[in-house]
């Protein structure tokens, strides 16, 4: 039996954090659900309590782990030169073969790989993109972590659709557009490198990136961004600029 189907991580009205296994990709704020204080308790189904969902958090078992990203992994985007399919590792891994990699994947979720394009310009970045992608609150993920046994039923027909203020910016069929599978990505990244358990890996984005449009399109303060992947739900975020900052990404 799988440890979970749709894993969520949330805070209750007191700010305390919990994990829960729900029945769909649409967790409802305010809903009273059976919850656990740790991922380990959830796996063993012990010390459960009833709590209300006040705020959704990234659906990963631990905090402060790195996010690994790949680029140019979609045929449509590779032709041009940010919603993304993500997966989370289940254990520490190194030097995996492609065949071994699936056994190290805990589940799948959605990510929004935000970039501050100003700091990707050559004169600002020096050819390095780390700073432009590493601001606080960048790279949101969620809303749920879907177990591989559930995701594999949807992945062959899955679409990734990104909307900004309701307008479609990306629309891609994963099975035909994605170049390297999650298993191939994890295998390659683990060669000679130890990847910690519960690390998030982003698998690249399809065509539709605003910086490559004519005219160029950038996110602005108060913009709403929805990333939807079949079988994984919808990741919804609103852009909020700090006071005194420029008004577009």
N, C-alpha and C positions, 0 to 999 in steps of 0.2 A: 504494500500500500504506500502511495506517495505521502511524503511528509506534509504536503499542502497542495492545494490547487491554485488558489489566488491569494498570495501573501500580501498583507498590508502592514504598514508601520505607521502608527498614529499617536497623537497626543490627546489626552482627555482634557476636560475643562480646567483641571488643576495644573496642566502642563506635564503630567506624568506620561511616560512613553510606554507603548504596548505593541505587541504583535498579534495578528489574528489571521485566520484562514477563512475567507468568505466564499460565496457561491458564484460570483460574477466579477467582471472587470469594472464594475461601477460602485465603489464604496460610497455610502451616503453619509454626509456630514449630519451629525445628530443621532444617527442610528445607535441603538444599544446592542452590543455584540459581546460574545464570549471572547475574552482577550487574555494574553499572557505577557508577563513582564520581561521575558527573554525569549529569543528564538529557540534556545535549548528546551525551555519549558513547553513551548508550542509543539516542538517535535515529539515530546514525550506525553503531551496532553495532560500536564500536571499543573496544579496551582492556578487554575483558570479563574477569572473574575469577570463580572459584567461591567463594561465601561462604554461610555458614549464617545463617538468619534467627533472631536472638536477641530482637529487639524491633521491633514495627511502629511506624512513625512516620507523621505525616500525609502522604498521597500527593500532595504538591505539589512542584514543582521547586525552589522557593526558600523561605527562611525570612523571618519578620518582615515579612510583607505584611498589609495590613488585610483584615478580613472584613466584607463588606457584607451587611446583612440587610434583609428586608422583612417587614411584618406584615400580618395579615388578608388573606392570599392564598388561603385555603381557605374555601369557602362554610360548611362546618360550624363552623369556628373563628370566622369573622366574626359568626356568629349569637350567639356567647358574648360577645363584647366588641367533647415538644418535639423530637421527631425531625423532621429536615428533609432534603428533597432539596437537594443543593448542586451547583454547577458551578464550574469553574475557567477563568479567561480564558487564552487562548493568546498574546495579544499586547496591547500598550498600545492602548487604544481610547478614542474620544471621538465624540460626536454620531452614534452609529450609528442607522441605520434598523432596523426590525424585520427586514427582509429581510437586512440585512448582519450582524446579530448572531450567527446560528449559526456563521459563519465565524470568529468570535472566541472560540468555546468549545472549550477543550482537552479536557475530559472531565467526567464526572459522578461524584459520590460521595455519602456520607451524612454528615450533621452532627447533633450534639446541642446545640441552642441553650440551654444552661443559664442559669438566672436565679436570683439570690438574692432571693427575694420580699420579704424584710424591707426591702431597700433599694429596692424598687419602691413601697412604701407612700408615699402623698402627703407625709406628714410627714417622711419620710426622703429622698425622691427629688426633691422639688420639681417633679415632672412629667417628670424626665429619667431614662431607663432605662439610660444608658451604664454607670454605676458598677456596677449590679446584674448586668451581663452581662460585665464586663471583668476579673474575677478571674483570676489565673494558673491555667492548665490548664482554664479554661472553653472551651466551643465545640470539643470534640474532633471530628475528622473522620476518615473512612476506611471500611473497611479498604483499599480499592483505588480507583484513579481509572479509570473505564471510558470507553473511547473512544466518541465520539458514534455512530459507525457500528454499534457493538455495542449501546449503550443504546437506540437508536431501535427496535431489534427487540423490546424488552421494554416500552417506556414506555406503549403504549396499554392494556396490561392490568396495569400495575404497581400494587402495593399498598404502602402504608407502614404498618408495624405497629411500635408501641413497647410494650415489656414492661418492667415494673419487678418484679424478683424473680419473674419468670415469669408475672406477671399482665398481661393485655393492657390497655393504657391508651389506645392510639390504633389505629385500623384504618380506613384511607382508601384509596379508589381514586383515584389521581392524576388520571386523565383526566377524571373527572366532578366532582371536588372542587376542584381547583386553578383559581383564577380567571385569573391571568396566567401565561403560559408563560415559561420561562427567556429566550427571545428577546425577549419584550416587556419583561421586567424589566431585562435588560442594556441594551436600547435606551433605556429611560426613565432609568436611572441614569447613562448616559453623556452625557446632554444637558448640555453646558456643563461637564462634569467629566471629566478624564482618569483613566481606571481603569488601574492598572498591569497589566502581564502577570503571570499566575499568581495573580491575586487570587481569593479564594474568595467566592462569593456564596451566601447561604442564602435559600431561596425561601419561607419561612413554614412554619407547622405546622398540622395539622388539629385537629379537636376532641379533647378528652380531657386538656387541660392541668389539672394537679392543683389549681391555685389556684381553678379555676372549678367544682370538684366540691362536693357537699354530703354529708358535711362536707368541708372542704378537705383536700387531700392534698399533702404535701411530701416531698421526698427526705430520707433520713436517712443518717447515717454507715453505711457498709458496704452500702448498697443497690446492687443490680446493675441496670443499665439496658441493654437491648438495643434497637437501632433497626434494623429490617430493611426493605429496599426490594427488590422483585423485580428481579433482574438486576444489583444493586449489592452484594449480600451483607448481612452483619450487622455493625454497629458495636457492640462490647461494651465497656462501661466500668463501673467500680466507684467509688462515691462514697467519698472518704476525706477526713474533716475534719482540719484541723490541730489540734494539741493546744490545748485551752482555748477552742475556738470552739463556738458553739451547735450543737446536734445535729440541726438540720434546715435545709433550704433553702426 
